[in-house]
Amino acid sequence: MDEFVERLAGIGIPALIFIIVMSSTGLVGAAAVTATLALLGPGGMIGGVITLIVIGAGSSVIAKYGYEAIISATCKKIMEKEHLSKDDMCARIDSYYITKGLREKIKAKIRESYVLSFLPMIM
């Protein structure tokens, strides 16, 4: 078991997610693996593999910068790309399935960055 745990630790967060989902399927063997991959992502097993890869890449970035910074930066990029005002983006954030506390923190960061981005133009 120690060797198995060492290998899982080497893979990281995706391995934990895979094991947790696999244990909830109620299946064993190849059927459990197939069902787990199909459950994890859109598009069946291939989507599940892609989801695990994205989780692996994302988890190291989130560990480095924190999820609030990642979500805030992503929202700012969406605003730039789609030419949204801060009020439009805040309304969109209200529709996200995140906690109320995180929602308020992100909206505060957007308002703060919005004001800071216009300061050089005023001065």
KALINWO-V323254 format. One record per residue. N is the residue number from 1. D_FIRST is the distance of its C-alpha to the first C-alpha in whole Angstrom. Layout:
n:d_first
N:D_FIRST
N:D_FIRST
This chain:
n:d_first
1:0
2:4
3:5
4:5
5:6
6:9
7:10
8:11
9:12
10:14
11:16
12:16
13:18
14:19
15:15
16:15
17:18
18:17
19:14
20:17
21:19
22:18
23:17
24:20
25:22
26:21
27:21
28:18
29:17
30:20
31:22
32:19
33:19
34:23
35:24
36:22
37:23
38:27
39:26
40:25
41:28
42:32
43:33
44:30
45:27
46:28
47:29
48:26
49:25
50:27
51:26
52:23
53:25
54:27
55:25
56:23
57:26
58:28
59:25
60:26
61:29
62:29
63:27
64:30
65:33
66:32
67:32
68:36
69:37
70:36
71:37
72:40
73:41
74:40
75:43
76:45
77:45
78:45
79:48
80:50
81:49
82:50
83:53
84:52
85:54
86:52
87:53
88:52
89:48
90:48
91:49
92:46
93:44
94:45
95:44
96:40
97:37
98:36
99:37
100:41
101:40
102:38
103:41
104:44
105:42
106:42
107:46
108:47
109:45
110:47
111:50
112:50
113:49
114:52
115:54
116:53
117:54
118:57
119:58
120:59
121:61
122:63
123:64
